[in-house]
Amino acid sequence: AMAMNFDKKPVTKFGTQVAKAPVITIHKLDKADKGTRFVVKGVKTNEQLCQKVAKEVNLMPAVRGLYTLRGKKTDLNDIQDGAHYVAVPTGATFKAEWLSPVAKKVLEEAADQPPTLAS
């Protein structure tokens, strides 16, 4: 086995090797929801991400997709560390009025800050 050199940063290939697994907060369309911390790792497709999220936040039978708090559908490639996402179950649609007070507060605080990325 080769000796590991821990002083050198690993070569990061886009999409295959991420230095740190993003930690996100998943919200449900439920007024009582407080948000669930979720580490995005071991998933290669959006489908796998949705399956893991469904188990983690107990949304059965399945999660149709993750959306930003503003209601934009998100893909695995768009996931950002520290961001908040809404898990929308199969058969449901994203409705802003169903967001919990916790999610709404995050949204209000985000609105006060200048956007970091042009969408």
C-alpha positions in Angstrom: 0.0 0.0 0.0 1.2 3.5 -0.8 1.9 5.9 2.1 -0.7 8.6 2.3 0.6 12.2 2.2 -1.7 14.1 4.4 0.0 17.5 3.9 -1.1 17.6 0.3 -4.7 18.4 -0.6 -6.4 15.6 -2.5 -7.0 16.3 -6.1 -10.6 17.1 -6.5 -12.2 16.0 -9.6 -15.5 17.7 -10.2 -18.5 15.5 -9.6 -16.6 12.5 -8.4 -14.8 13.5 -5.3 -16.0 16.3 -3.0 -13.7 17.4 -0.2 -16.6 17.6 2.3 -20.0 16.2 2.1 -22.6 19.0 2.1 -24.7 19.3 5.2 -28.2 20.6 4.4 -31.4 21.1 6.3 -34.5 19.4 4.9 -37.9 20.9 5.6 -41.3 19.2 5.1 -44.4 20.9 4.0 -45.7 20.7 7.5 -46.4 23.6 9.8 -45.0 21.7 12.8 -41.7 20.8 11.0 -38.5 22.1 12.6 -36.1 21.0 9.9 -33.8 18.0 9.8 -30.0 18.1 9.3 -29.0 15.8 6.5 -25.5 14.9 5.2 -25.4 14.4 1.4 -23.1 11.5 0.9 -23.2 8.1 -0.8 -25.6 9.4 -3.5 -24.8 9.6 -7.2 -28.2 10.4 -8.6 -31.1 12.6 -7.8 -33.2 9.5 -7.4 -30.9 8.1 -4.7 -30.9 11.5 -3.0 -34.7 11.5 -2.9 -34.8 8.0 -1.6 -32.4 8.8 1.3 -34.2 12.0 2.2 -37.6 10.1 2.2 -36.2 7.6 4.8 -34.4 10.3 6.8 -37.5 12.6 7.2 -40.0 9.7 7.1 -41.9 10.9 4.0 -43.3 7.7 2.6 -43.8 6.3 0.0 -41.4 8.6 -1.7 -40.0 12.1 -2.1 -40.7 13.5 -5.6 -38.0 16.1 -5.4 -36.1 18.7 -3.3 -37.0 22.4 -3.8 -35.5 25.6 -2.5 -37.5 27.5 0.0 -38.6 29.7 -2.8 -40.0 26.7 -4.7 -37.4 26.1 -7.4 -36.8 22.4 -8.1 -33.3 21.4 -7.1 -31.0 18.7 -8.6 -28.2 16.9 -6.8 -25.7 19.1 -8.7 -27.3 22.2 -7.3 -27.0 21.2 -3.6 -25.1 23.7 -1.6 -23.6 23.1 1.8 -25.5 24.8 4.6 -28.6 25.4 2.4 -32.2 24.6 3.3 -34.4 22.5 1.0 -38.0 21.4 1.1 -38.8 17.7 0.5 -41.9 17.4 -1.6 -43.6 14.0 -1.4 -44.9 12.1 -4.4 -48.3 13.4 -5.4 -47.9 16.8 -3.7 -46.9 20.2 -5.1 -44.7 22.8 -3.5 -46.9 25.4 -1.7 -45.2 28.3 0.1 -48.1 28.7 2.5 -47.4 25.1 3.8 -43.9 26.0 4.9 -43.3 25.8 8.7 -42.6 29.0 10.7 -39.0 27.7 11.0 -38.6 27.5 7.2 -40.3 30.9 6.7 -37.9 32.5 9.2 -34.9 31.1 7.2 -36.4 32.6 4.1 -36.9 36.0 5.7 -33.4 36.0 7.0 -32.1 35.0 3.5 -34.1 37.8 1.9 -32.1 40.4 4.0 -28.8 39.2 2.6 -27.5 40.0 -0.9 -27.7 36.9 -3.2 -24.4 35.0 -3.3 -25.1 33.3 -6.7 -27.0 34.6 -9.6 -29.7 32.0 -10.4 
